């Protein structure tokens, strides 16, 4: 696969860091990620609270990155070396994600009642309001939804995968484990249970993680694919 300038290969300034340091960072990061969600400002919209949670977690991640001499550019927040490759990566990630969700939903239809039913539509109404036919509401909230999509890729794919890898000294096993672990965390964080929704989101995280590793570890294809997916999901609730 093509490698981008954001490829996560240990550079001289942090190859000698003890893996336990990344483990401590990870525990701190996950503690903040989950505990910050216990803070909810009732006077503000759900999206504002969601951005508060993500931005708070982003601050912690950036703080620990600075302590280890690692930048967001090192993790892939940089211009792709080849735009054609980035475009192919974006299309692959998007298409494979959609196919994976369709296959999962088809399987669940064959085994009704095995998992808690997906109530994402009802949840969306309680979080965002009734979007049916409401284009003004859609246009008002979509910029914040896209920002949240970007933050999730930075944190779940960019930070989590790399920190878990470094915790295990960046071995092949560490990469596989990191991709799976971040997907499970990503899915669980969206519903705090084992349900069709949490597994669907975990599948999205898994595909995004595989795409991140397979296509040179540039974050932009993931960000764009994630934004398109969320935009389509929101449009489906308007039309």
N, C-alpha and C positions, 0 to 999 in steps of 0.2 A: 504493500500500500504506500501511497505517497505520504511523505512526512512534511508537516508544516513547521514554520518557525516557532509555533507554540507547542511543539512536541515535548512531552513530559519526560525528558531524560535527565537524570541527576547531573547538575553542573558542579563545577569545582567548589563553589561557595557553600554547597550544602550536602555534599556526598558523605561528609564525616559526621553528620548529625546522628546521634543515637536514635534508633527507631522508636525507643520508648518516649522520646520527646514528641514524636508525631502521635503516639498513642494518647499521651496526656492532652495534647491539643484536641484530639478527636473527642475525648470524653468531655472536655470543656465545651466544645462546639455543639455536640449533641445535647448536652444538658441545657444550654441556652436555647437551642432550636425547639426543644419540647416545652421547657418551662416558660418561655416567653409567650407561648400560646395560652397560658393561664391568665394572661393579662388581656382583658377585653374592654374597650371603651364603648359603653352602651350608647353614648351620644354620637358616635361616629359610625359610618357605613362599614359593612363587612370588608369591603375592598381596602378601606383605609387601615383597618386593623390588620388585614393580611399583609399589606405593604409594610406596616410597622414591624410585624414579626420577621419578615424577610430581610428588611433593611437592618434590623438589630442583629440578626444572624450574620449578615454580610459584614457588618462592622467587626464582629468577633473573628470571622474567617480572615478578613484583611489584616487584622491585628496579629494573628498567629502566622500568617504568611510573611508579614514584615519581620517578625522575630526570627523566621527561618531563612530570610534572604530570598524569598520567592515572590514573584509578582504575578498579577493576573495575566500578563502577556506570556509568562512562562507556562501558564495552564491553558493557553489557547485563545485568549481574548486579544487577537491580533489579526491583521489583514492576511487572508489566505495567500499562500504562495502562487497557487493556480486557481483562478476563478472557475474554470471549467470543471476542475476536480471538486471544488466546493459546491458547485451547482449540482453535479452528479450525486454528491454525498447528501445534499439536502433532499433531492428527489427520492433517493433510495431510502433514507430515514423516514420520510413522510409516508411513502407508499408501503413500506414494510410495517410501519406502525399501524396504519389503517387496516392492512390485511390481518395482522396479528390480533387486533381487537375484534374484527369481524369473525375470525375463526374461534376466538374465545367465546364470543357471544353465541355462536352457533352450537358450540359444545355445551354451554350452560342451558340452552333451550332443550337439549336432550336429557339433561339431568336437573329438572326443576326441583327447587327446595333444598338442594345440596348446600348452597351458600345463601347467605342473607341477600335478599333481592336488592337490585340496584335502584336507589331512590334519588339518583343524581338530579333528575328533573325537578323534583320537589325541593331538593336542597338548593338548587340554583335559584328558584323563586324566592326562597327565604333569604338567600344571600344577596342576590342582585336585584330582586324585584321582578314583577311580571313583564318579561320582555316581548311577549306576543304582540306583534304589530307596532311595538314602541321603538321606532328608529331613533328618536331623540335620546332615549335612555341608553340604547345600544352605543350610539356615537359618543355619549358622555363617559361611559365606563370602559369602552374598548381600549383606549390608550393605557389605562391602568392595568387592564388584563394583560396586555402585551408586555408591559414593564415587569409584571409579576412572572410572566413566562420566561423572560430573560434572566431574572434573578434566580429562578429555579434551576436553570441550566448552569449558571455560574456556581451555585452552591452545591447542587446534587451531583452534577457531572464533573464540573471543574474542580471544586474543592474536595468533595467526599472521595471520589475515585482516587485522586492523587494522594490524599492523606492516608487512606487505607493501604494503598500500594506501598508507600514509604514506610508504613508501620511494619510491613513484612519485607523490607529491603528491596522492593520493586522486582519481585520474582514473577514468573508466569502465573503461578498459583495465586499470588497477591492480586494480579490484574483480574483474573477470573472471579476471585472472591470479592474484590472491590466492586466490580460491575454488578454482581448479583446482590451484594449487601446494600449498595446505594439504591437499587431498584426496590428492594423490600422496605427500606426506610421511607422512600418516596411514596410508595403505595400506602403504607400504614399511616403515615402522617396526614393523608388526605381524608381518612375516615375513622381512624383509631379502632379498627376492627378487622376481621377477616371476612370480607364480603365481595360481591361481584365488583363493586366500585373500587375497593382497595386493590384487588388483583388486576383489574383493568389498568389502573394507574401504575401499578408495579410493572405491568407488561410494557407500558409506554416508557417507563424509566429504564427497563432492561434494553429495549431497542435503542433508545437514545445513548445508553452507556456503550453498547456494542458499536454503534455508529461513531461515537467519540473516539474509541480506541482504534477502530478499523480504518477510519479516514483521516489519520494524521493528527488527531487531538486538537483540531481547531473548533472553537465553540460556536462560531457563526452558523454553520449548517444546522446545528442543533437548535440554536435560538430561532432561526428562521422557520424551521420545520415545526417547532413547538408553537410559535406565534400563529402560523397558518392553521394548525390543528385547533387551537383555542378559538381563533376567529371563526372557523367553520362551526364549531360547537355552539358559539354564541349566536351566529346567524341562524342556525337551526332552530333556536328558541324564539327568534323574532318572526320568522316566516311560517 
